[in-house]
Amino acid sequence: MQNPVQSEQFHLTTFYAALDRERGQAETRRESEQVAGTRNAQALHQRDGRVRDLNARLARLNAAEEGLYFGRLDDSDGEVLHLGRIGLHDEDYEPLLVDWRAPAARPFYVATAVHNQGVVRRRHIQSRLRKVVDVQDEQLDLGRTAEGESRLGTGVMGEAVLLKALEARRTGSMESIVQTIQADQDRIIRSELPGVLVVQGGPGTGKTAIALHRAAYLLYTHRDQLEKRGILVVGPNPTFLKFIGQVLPSLGEDGVRLVTLAELYPGLTATRPESAEAGEVKGRAVMAEVIAQAVADRQWVPAKPLEVTVDRTVLRLDPTVAEEARARARERRLTHNQARPFFLTEIVDALVDQYAEIIGADPLGGENLLDEYDLAELRKEVIAEPAVQELLHRLWPNLSPRELLVDLYGDERRLAEAAPQLSELDREHLLRYGDDWSPADVPLLDEAAELLGDDGQEAARLKAERARAIAYAQGSLDVLSGSGSTDFDEDDESEVLTARDLLDAEALAERYEADDDRTLAERAAVDRRWTYGHVIVDEAQELSPMAWRAIARRCPLRSMTLVGDVAQTSAAGGGTSWQQALASSFGDRWRLAELTMNYRTPAEVMELAGHVLQLVDPTVKAPESVRSTGVKPWHVDVVPADQAAYVSKVAGEEVQHGQVGVITSRLRLELVQEAVGELADVTVLTVAGAKGLEFDSVLVVDPEGIMLESPRGLRDLYVALTRCTQRLGVIGELPEVLAESDAWDIRS
């Protein structure tokens, strides 16, 4: 009888043959499309669309190369289902391999011995390259348990495979969990698309992996709906985005844009450091009112008449005229920049009428001597006058979001007028000079952009680009026409067509404009008004009310997956409950799913972290760890002056256990980074930089400093202690909350 490894190797070889066949067919079709002739711009556009679809198909096939086949289900009727990263068919289009996201695959993740859903045996297949290296079976039919096969009583699916994955060394990048998705995770991954789903889970519950696999699942089940708009994933920091960057490509999906809040506004990466106090003020919901008032304040009406001279003629603008013009412009319900031309037209009309009355008056008291042509010329003269242009700019300037905030932040008077509801101290936190930006500024820039509208710069850029494209196309036509043969029979009366006869420069330019080779993420990145089919936010508890307003604009349908843990909130403006965090943007229009199993953090570490959690929130229960390593967290008290050197030594020893994360206070960060240097597989970062990450070993340096420098120090300490998968060491004086624990292995 063939052993399981040999049996599954036969299937694996069959599946790879099908994968190679489909890949070859896709490549052949792509090559044929690329060399096919086209008659017009529409045909060219359609052909390029087919080529893009084939490229996407090839990307999915290539992404499935590693770990192609990983699961098998045997049901009570003798039918067998093989599960993989993608679906494959044989040459007769009969199914060979079922995509893990298909409904038929769900029992692999949720069937139990008690509720086996007709499944007799669940088999986990592990492979490396194209070779099966291990097979693990779970017998789910209690009446058919084979000799030597154990029954799982822990509620963990594929325990041996899962533990092997958890105990494996980290690689520095998150990997897909498609082989080890647990039942509680699967229910969330396959949750319905519409609405706001909040996933609350403590450390190690797999929140991030669930969110990413949910993105892949939604793209599979709602491809027509989501592929054109894409999915936006917002993460806490650039290191996190790099950490998760290969998960979705490994699942064959690329219709996703990964950003931090600092990158959400087009053309800007906000990196300026900022105090926690300033960030908290900028994140308040009331800042929407402040920005709106700042815009309104730039629509100025003078308190007394203003004079302006045009060709030695003094014209007066009455405040009543400006007030009425402003009121009518605002009644149009347009953005500031859209309403500006209507306001300016009325002001210019008033000045021109006054100018005409002065210079066109009949000395004998008759009708005005100026005709329509004269009035038109006067209008040109008034508009061209620099003094008039300066006046119009003062009354209703054309503004960009950056200009608005630079002016607001840099002027105490403007701040006081726009934000009377803020205290003087709060306004002092906002006061600054320059045009560099922090992540907390991004939602305010977005809010300003919503109120100001297009300032004309983008339209001017597009117009210039189009002019260049037409000029280039004209040059191409000139070359084609000039290089045509002039050697023809003068007696031949047949018509000779040239490129100029078939299309002009503008049409040629449009042909190439129709084909946009940019990826979805690239197109969305430059378009502030781009709306996504679904939005995923990781570490969602950190976002401020103003940040939520910016996120909500990206998804008017409010189709979102928000994952986080309110016990880990570090930001001063973040939420310590989901109701608090989401109320201003979503009210009660969201649903909650909770995760209670900790798959990452060992029980020994969670025992220690639990002491901190009880002080953070006594009502919160720590997630239950599924495994124990038998290694207690260790502590050594090293004086501050010697900590950096000690960390360098210990980190060099810890790398034998895998990836090492050194988490320290902002005060000690540079010293520790300098001491560690370029040590391989060691990353030094603050708690904020460690959000969402995991390491084999973690060294927490200066725990007292971590607590003291943060407005929510206990929560930061909780985050730092729960980043490891295997080992935890704490260096420096212990805060009282940790010193009271007996979970330590004390080192001298």
ZIBEL-V503350 format. One record per residue. N is the residue number from 0. OMEGA is omega in whole degrees, -180 to 180 (* if undefined). NEAR is the number of other C-alpha atoms within 10 Angstrom. D_LAST is the distance of its C-alpha to the last C-alpha in Angstrom with 1 decimal. Layout:
N/OMEGA/NEAR/D_LAST  N/OMEGA/NEAR/D_LAST
//
This chain:
0/-178/4/58.3  1/179/7/56.2  2/-174/8/52.5  3/-179/16/50.8  4/179/17/49.2  5/180/14/52.6  6/-179/12/54.4  7/175/26/52.2  8/177/17/52.3  9/179/13/56.1  10/-179/16/55.7  11/178/23/53.1  12/178/15/55.5  13/-178/14/58.3  14/178/23/56.4  15/176/17/55.4  16/178/13/59.1  17/178/18/60.0  18/180/22/57.4  19/180/14/58.7  20/180/14/62.3  21/179/19/61.6  22/178/19/59.7  23/179/13/62.7  24/180/14/65.2  25/179/19/63.4  26/179/17/63.2  27/179/13/66.9  28/179/14/67.9  29/179/21/65.9  30/179/13/67.6  31/180/12/70.9  32/-175/16/70.3  33/-179/13/69.2  34/-179/8/72.5  35/178/10/74.8  36/178/11/77.3  37/-175/13/77.6  38/-175/7/80.7  39/-176/12/79.3  40/-179/18/76.3  41/179/13/75.9  42/178/13/75.9  43/180/18/73.4  44/179/18/71.1  45/179/14/71.4  46/179/19/70.7  47/176/19/67.6  48/178/15/66.5  49/178/16/66.9  50/178/20/65.0  51/178/15/62.1  52/179/14/62.2  53/176/21/62.2  54/178/15/59.2  55/178/16/57.3  56/178/18/58.3  57/178/20/57.2  58/179/18/53.8  59/180/20/53.3  60/180/23/54.4  61/-179/18/52.1  62/-177/20/49.1  63/-174/21/49.7  64/-178/17/49.4  65/-179/13/45.9  66/-176/22/45.5  67/-175/27/49.2  68/-175/31/49.6  69/-175/22/46.9  70/179/27/48.6  71/176/22/51.5  72/174/24/53.2  73/-179/18/55.7  74/-174/18/57.9  75/178/14/60.1  76/179/9/63.2  77/178/10/61.9  78/-178/9/61.3  79/178/13/58.3  80/179/18/56.6  81/-174/23/54.4  82/180/29/52.0  83/-179/23/50.7  84/177/26/49.6  85/175/21/53.2  86/179/21/56.6  87/178/21/58.8  88/174/15/62.4  89/-175/16/64.5  90/176/11/67.7  91/180/6/69.7  92/171/8/67.3  93/-176/9/66.1  94/175/13/62.4  95/-175/19/60.0  96/-177/25/56.6  97/177/22/55.9  98/-177/19/53.8  99/-178/24/50.7  100/-178/25/52.0  101/179/14/55.4  102/-178/11/56.3  103/-177/13/56.8  104/-171/19/53.2  105/179/17/51.8  106/178/17/51.7  107/-176/29/49.1  108/-173/21/46.7  109/-179/18/47.9  110/177/19/49.6  111/178/25/48.1  112/180/20/49.3  113/178/9/50.7  114/-172/12/52.3  115/177/20/52.8  116/179/17/55.5  117/-178/15/57.5  118/178/23/54.8  119/-176/23/54.5  120/173/23/51.7  121/-177/25/49.2  122/177/21/48.0  123/-179/22/45.1  124/176/24/45.7  125/-178/20/43.1  126/174/19/44.4  127/-170/11/43.3  128/-178/10/45.9  129/-177/16/49.1  130/176/16/47.9  131/-178/23/46.9  132/-180/14/43.6  133/177/14/43.0  134/178/18/45.0  135/-179/17/43.7  136/171/19/46.3  137/178/23/46.3  138/-174/22/49.3  139/176/24/50.4  140/-174/21/53.7  141/180/13/52.8  142/-175/9/56.1  143/-178/10/55.4  144/-177/16/51.8  145/180/11/51.9  146/179/6/50.5  147/179/6/46.9  148/-177/11/46.3  149/175/11/43.8  150/-179/14/44.3  151/178/15/41.7  152/-175/10/41.0  153/-175/8/38.2  154/179/14/40.5  155/180/19/38.8  156/178/21/41.4  157/-171/22/40.8  158/-177/18/37.5  159/-180/15/36.9  160/-180/18/37.8  161/-178/18/35.8  162/178/16/32.6  163/179/11/33.2  164/-178/15/33.6  165/-177/19/30.5  166/178/14/28.3  167/179/14/29.8  168/174/16/28.0  169/-180/20/28.9  170/-174/13/31.3  171/177/19/30.9  172/175/17/34.1  173/178/19/35.0  174/178/17/37.3  175/176/20/40.1  176/-173/16/39.6  177/-180/20/43.3  178/-171/23/42.6  179/178/24/40.2  180/-179/23/41.6  181/-174/23/41.3  182/-179/19/44.1  183/177/19/42.7  184/-179/24/42.1  185/-180/20/45.5  186/180/17/47.3  187/180/21/46.0  188/-177/23/46.6  189/178/18/50.2  190/-176/14/50.8  191/-174/11/54.1  192/-169/18/54.4  193/173/13/55.9  194/-179/15/54.1  195/178/21/50.6  196/178/22/48.0  197/179/22/44.7  198/179/22/41.8  199/179/22/39.1  200/179/23/35.9  201/-178/24/32.2  202/172/30/29.5  203/-178/24/30.3  204/176/23/33.8  205/-176/21/35.4  206/-177/24/37.2  207/179/24/37.5  208/178/21/38.6  209/-178/26/41.1  210/-179/22/42.5  211/178/23/43.0  212/174/24/44.6  213/177/23/46.7  214/179/26/48.0  215/179/24/48.9  216/-179/21/50.6  217/177/23/52.6  218/178/23/53.8  219/-174/17/55.0  220/-179/15/56.8  221/-174/12/58.1  222/-180/15/58.5  223/-177/10/61.9  224/-171/13/60.5  225/-171/19/57.2  226/-178/19/57.8  227/-178/12/59.9  228/177/20/57.7  229/178/24/54.3  230/177/28/51.0  231/175/25/48.7  232/-180/22/44.9  233/-179/23/43.0  234/-172/23/39.3  235/-177/22/36.6  236/-178/18/35.8  237/179/15/36.9  238/177/17/33.8  239/-179/21/34.5  240/176/20/38.1  241/-180/13/37.2  242/-176/17/34.8  243/-167/21/37.7  244/-175/15/40.5  245/-176/18/41.4  246/-177/19/41.6  247/174/20/45.1  248/179/18/46.5  249/176/21/45.2  250/176/24/47.2  251/-177/22/50.3  252/178/21/50.4  253/180/21/50.6  254/-174/22/52.6  255/175/26/49.5  256/180/19/48.3  257/-180/20/44.6  258/163/20/43.8  259/177/20/41.5  260/-179/23/43.2  261/-177/23/43.1  262/-172/18/45.5  263/-178/23/47.8  264/-175/21/50.5  265/176/14/52.5  266/-174/11/52.2  267/167/13/49.0  268/-172/17/45.3  269/-175/19/43.8  270/-176/13/40.6  271/176/12/40.8  272/-178/12/37.7  273/179/14/38.6  274/178/9/37.3  275/-179/16/36.5  276/179/15/39.3  277/179/19/41.9  278/-180/21/40.9  279/179/18/41.3  280/-178/20/44.7  281/-179/28/45.9  282/-177/24/45.0  283/179/15/47.0  284/-177/17/50.2  285/180/15/52.3  286/174/21/51.8  287/178/19/54.4  288/-180/14/56.9  289/180/22/55.7  290/179/23/56.3  291/179/17/59.7  292/178/16/60.8  293/177/22/59.7  294/-179/23/62.0  295/-179/15/64.8  296/179/15/64.5  297/174/18/65.3  298/-163/19/68.6  299/171/18/70.1  300/-177/20/73.4  301/180/14/74.6  302/180/10/75.7  303/-177/10/78.9  304/178/14/81.1  305/179/12/79.8  306/177/14/82.1  307/-175/18/82.0  308/176/14/84.6  309/180/19/86.1  310/176/8/88.7  311/177/7/89.4  312/-178/10/89.9  313/177/12/87.6  314/-178/19/86.4  315/175/14/84.8  316/-180/19/82.3  317/179/18/82.6  318/-180/16/79.5  319/178/14/81.4  320/180/14/81.9  321/-180/21/78.2  322/-180/17/77.2  323/178/15/79.6  324/178/19/78.5  325/-179/23/74.9  326/-180/11/75.7  327/179/14/77.6  328/180/21/74.9  329/-180/18/72.2  330/-180/10/74.5  331/179/11/74.2  332/177/10/70.7  333/174/14/69.6  334/-177/18/66.4  335/-177/26/66.6  336/177/19/67.5  337/-178/19/69.9  338/-175/20/71.7  339/-178/21/72.0  340/180/14/75.1  341/178/16/77.0  342/-176/23/76.2  343/179/20/77.0  344/-180/12/80.3  345/179/18/81.5  346/179/23/80.6  347/178/17/82.3  348/-179/13/85.3  349/179/18/85.6  350/180/23/85.5  351/178/22/88.0  352/-180/14/90.4  353/180/16/90.3  354/-179/21/90.8  355/179/18/93.7  356/-177/15/95.3  357/-172/14/95.2  358/-178/12/96.5  359/-178/16/98.6  360/177/15/100.6  361/-179/13/104.4  362/-179/9/106.0  363/176/6/108.9  364/179/7/106.6  365/180/8/106.8  366/178/11/104.1  367/-174/14/101.1  368/-176/13/102.2  369/176/16/99.1  370/-177/9/99.1  371/179/8/96.3  372/180/9/95.8  373/-180/12/95.6  374/178/16/93.0  375/179/13/90.9  376/176/11/91.0  377/-180/19/90.1  378/178/18/87.1  379/-178/11/85.9  380/-180/14/86.5  381/-178/22/84.5  382/-177/16/81.6  383/-178/12/81.5  384/-179/14/81.4  385/-179/13/77.9  386/178/15/78.3  387/178/21/78.8  388/178/14/75.8  389/179/12/73.7  390/-179/16/75.1  391/179/19/74.4  392/178/17/70.8  393/-176/15/70.3  394/-176/21/71.9  395/-175/23/70.1  396/169/19/67.8  397/-170/21/66.8  398/167/21/63.0  399/178/18/60.1  400/-179/21/56.9  401/179/18/55.0  402/-179/13/57.8  403/-176/19/57.9  404/176/21/54.2  405/179/17/54.1  406/-178/17/57.1  407/-178/24/55.6  408/-172/20/52.1  409/-175/16/53.7  410/-179/14/56.3  411/-179/17/55.6  412/180/11/59.2  413/178/16/59.0  414/-179/23/55.7  415/-179/17/57.1  416/-178/14/60.3  417/-174/21/58.5  418/179/21/55.7  419/-180/11/57.1  420/176/14/55.1  421/177/16/51.9  422/178/10/50.7  423/178/13/50.9  424/178/10/47.1  425/-180/16/47.0  426/176/20/49.7  427/177/14/47.7  428/-179/18/44.8  429/-173/18/47.5  430/176/16/49.1  431/-178/15/48.4  432/180/12/50.3  433/-176/10/50.5  434/172/12/50.7  435/-166/14/47.2  436/175/19/45.8  437/177/15/42.7  438/180/22/42.2  439/178/26/43.3  440/-172/25/46.6  441/178/25/47.5  442/179/26/48.8  443/174/24/50.8  444/180/21/52.3  445/178/23/53.2  446/179/22/54.8  447/179/24/56.8  448/180/22/58.0  449/-177/18/59.2  450/-177/19/61.3  451/-175/22/62.4  452/-176/18/63.4  453/179/18/64.3  454/177/18/64.9  455/-177/13/67.0  456/-180/10/64.6  457/178/10/63.9  458/178/11/67.7  459/179/11/68.4  460/-180/11/65.8  461/179/11/67.3  462/179/12/70.8  463/179/12/69.9  464/-180/12/68.3  465/178/16/71.4  466/178/14/73.7  467/180/13/71.7  468/179/19/71.9  469/178/19/75.7  470/179/15/76.2  471/180/16/74.4  472/179/20/76.4  473/177/18/79.6  474/178/13/78.7  475/179/15/78.2  476/178/19/81.5  477/179/14/83.2  478/-180/12/81.9  479/-179/13/83.0  480/-178/15/86.4  481/-178/11/86.9  482/180/9/86.0  483/-178/10/88.4  484/176/7/91.4  485/-178/7/94.6  486/-180/6/96.7  487/-177/8/98.7  488/-178/8/102.3  489/-179/6/104.1  490/180/6/106.5  491/-177/8/103.6  492/180/7/103.6  493/-178/7/100.5  494/177/6/97.7  495/-179/8/94.8  496/174/9/91.5  497/179/13/88.7  498/-180/15/85.2  499/-180/13/86.6  500/-175/9/89.0  501/-180/10/86.2  502/177/12/83.7  503/-175/14/83.1  504/-178/20/80.0  505/179/16/78.8  506/179/14/79.1  507/178/20/77.3  508/180/20/74.4  509/180/15/74.2  510/-179/16/74.0  511/176/14/70.8  512/-177/14/69.4  513/-178/14/69.8  514/180/16/67.1  515/-175/12/63.6  516/-179/12/61.2  517/175/9/58.1  518/178/14/55.7  519/-179/18/55.6  520/-180/18/52.2  521/179/11/53.8  522/-179/13/56.9  523/-175/20/55.0  524/-176/19/52.6  525/-177/14/55.5  526/-178/12/57.4  527/-177/16/56.1  528/179/13/58.6  529/176/14/57.5  530/-174/20/57.0  531/177/24/54.9  532/-180/24/55.8  533/179/28/52.3  534/176/24/49.1  535/178/25/45.6  536/177/26/42.9  537/-173/25/39.2  538/-173/22/36.7  539/-179/27/40.0  540/-177/27/38.5  541/-172/23/37.7  542/178/25/41.3  543/175/26/43.3  544/179/27/46.8  545/176/26/48.3  546/178/26/46.3  547/177/20/47.8  548/180/21/51.2  549/179/21/50.7  550/-177/25/49.5  551/179/18/52.3  552/-178/18/54.9  553/-178/19/53.8  554/-177/19/54.8  555/-180/12/57.9  556/179/15/58.1  557/174/21/54.6  558/-171/20/53.5  559/169/25/49.7  560/-177/29/46.5  561/-177/23/43.7  562/180/25/40.2  563/-178/23/37.2  564/-176/23/35.1  565/176/23/35.9  566/-178/26/32.4  567/-179/26/31.0  568/179/25/33.5  569/-175/24/32.0  570/-179/21/35.2  571/-179/20/36.7  572/-180/24/40.1  573/-177/23/39.0  574/174/23/39.9  575/168/20/38.0  576/-179/13/40.7  577/178/19/43.0  578/179/13/46.0  579/-176/13/44.8  580/-169/22/43.9  581/-171/22/47.2  582/-173/14/49.8  583/-178/15/51.1  584/-173/17/51.9  585/-177/15/52.4  586/176/11/53.2  587/-177/12/52.8  588/176/12/54.0  589/-180/19/50.9  590/-172/11/49.6  591/171/12/46.1  592/-176/15/44.4  593/177/17/40.9  594/-174/20/38.3  595/-179/17/36.1  596/179/22/34.4  597/-178/21/31.1  598/-174/22/31.4  599/-168/24/28.5  600/180/29/25.4  601/-178/27/23.8  602/-179/22/24.1  603/180/21/20.3  604/-179/27/20.0  605/176/24/23.2  606/179/19/22.1  607/-178/22/19.5  608/-179/22/22.0  609/177/21/24.6  610/179/17/23.2  611/-178/22/23.8  612/-180/24/27.2  613/177/15/28.4  614/177/13/28.1  615/-180/18/29.7  616/-177/13/32.6  617/-178/11/32.8  618/-177/9/35.8  619/177/14/34.2  620/179/13/32.9  621/177/20/30.2  622/-176/20/31.7  623/179/20/31.1  624/-178/21/29.0  625/-176/17/31.0  626/177/16/28.2  627/179/14/24.8  628/-176/14/22.5  629/-179/11/20.5  630/179/15/17.2  631/170/21/15.3  632/180/23/14.0  633/-179/17/10.3  634/172/21/8.5  635/-179/17/6.1  636/180/15/7.7  637/-179/18/9.2  638/-175/13/12.4  639/-176/13/15.6  640/-176/9/16.8  641/-173/10/14.0  642/-176/20/13.8  643/-180/22/16.8  644/180/14/15.8  645/180/17/12.4  646/180/21/14.4  647/-180/19/17.0  648/-176/13/14.8  649/179/13/13.2  650/177/23/16.7  651/178/15/18.3  652/-176/11/16.4  653/-177/21/17.1  654/176/17/20.8  655/179/12/21.3  656/178/15/21.3  657/-180/19/23.8  658/-177/23/24.4  659/173/28/21.4  660/177/28/21.9  661/-177/27/19.9  662/-174/30/21.0  663/178/28/20.5  664/177/23/22.6  665/-179/17/25.8  666/-175/13/24.7  667/-170/19/21.9  668/-176/18/23.9  669/180/15/25.7  670/-179/15/22.7  671/178/23/20.7  672/180/20/23.9  673/-179/13/24.6  674/-178/17/21.3  675/178/23/21.5  676/-176/13/25.2  677/-179/10/27.2  678/-176/13/24.5  679/175/12/26.4  680/177/18/25.8  681/179/24/23.4  682/179/20/24.8  683/-177/21/23.6  684/176/21/25.3  685/178/21/25.6  686/-180/25/26.0  687/179/17/29.8  688/-178/15/29.7  689/-178/23/27.6  690/175/22/30.3  691/-176/25/31.7  692/175/19/29.4  693/-179/25/27.2  694/175/29/24.6  695/179/27/23.1  696/178/26/19.6  697/172/29/18.7  698/177/28/16.0  699/-175/25/16.6  700/180/28/15.9  701/-179/25/16.6  702/178/24/17.6  703/178/19/18.9  704/177/20/21.1  705/-180/26/22.4  706/-171/18/23.6  707/-174/13/25.1  708/-178/13/27.1  709/176/19/28.8  710/177/14/31.7  711/-170/17/30.4  712/180/19/26.6  713/180/25/25.8  714/177/24/27.8  715/179/25/26.1  716/178/27/22.7  717/178/24/24.3  718/-177/25/25.6  719/-176/29/22.4  720/-171/26/20.5  721/180/24/23.5  722/-172/29/24.1  723/173/25/22.5  724/-176/24/24.3  725/-168/27/21.5  726/179/25/17.9  727/173/28/16.0  728/180/24/12.8  729/-174/26/12.4  730/-180/23/11.1  731/-179/19/11.8  732/-178/19/12.8  733/169/18/14.0  734/-177/17/17.8  735/-177/9/19.0  736/178/15/20.4  737/-178/20/17.1  738/-178/12/15.1  739/-176/12/17.9  740/176/14/17.4  741/-178/10/16.1  742/-172/17/16.1  743/160/20/12.3  744/-174/12/10.0  745/177/14/6.7  746/178/10/3.8  747/*/6/0.0
//
